């Protein structure tokens, strides 16, 4: 594919997981669009890459196999890793790994794929499963009572952390950092939408990932207050930076957000 490398080993795993061991899987998509759509047949078009991908949106095939988009959002700001510059994040929940593979063979899906190929410059697609998450403290404030509540000018955001650890033991360092960060994040309204454990990267640039974390904040200003807090910055330097080999942090403005609910079904 022009926009990513298929991990054949993970594809085989998805296709051959025994039914008794199979089940829902969340496919996390990081997307970067072409400035202009580029169709393989050479047709002339005024479509942007984003507009071509919007034409692709395979809602019919997804519905037919029992899958659904549970999160879609446009990237507002990207931190810590400048390239690629991601434009959108999406998550589709599939009823099983096999369903994801079988969809690729559906004629109605294949008929739409030309638009994705035309619009997408680069993508990473990570197969994930929900992780246990820390419980919200009983005294956590509602979003109406935080210093920077959602407004018409600055509504709620999802902060997406894509994480690759240096080694398995680095999870302990990350947990220490998380405990420090929570001290300032909780009073500013953080809610954990989902933390997802990466099972494999079916499509990408050859890199692998360990986790993708989705933390909801009432506003961009609420997150930035946390991001710039001196105690959190010290914990980041002492623990987070020690733990991570690679990462993206993205502020995303959601247009579809059923992520948390989808992990409870």
Secondary structure, DSSP 4 states (H G I P E B T S, - for coil): -TT-EE-HHHHHHHHH--GGG---EEEEEEEEE-SS---TT-------HHHHHHHH--HHHHHHTT-EEEEEEEEEEEES--SS---EEEEEEES-HHHHHHHTT-HHHHHHHHHHHHHEEEEEEEEEEE---PPPPTTPPPGGGSTT---SSS--EEEEEEEEESSTTHHHHHHHHHHHHHHHHGGGT-EEEEEEEEEEEEEESS---SEEEEEEES-HHHHHHHHT-HHHHHHIIIIIHHHEEEEEEEEEEEEEE-HHHHHH-
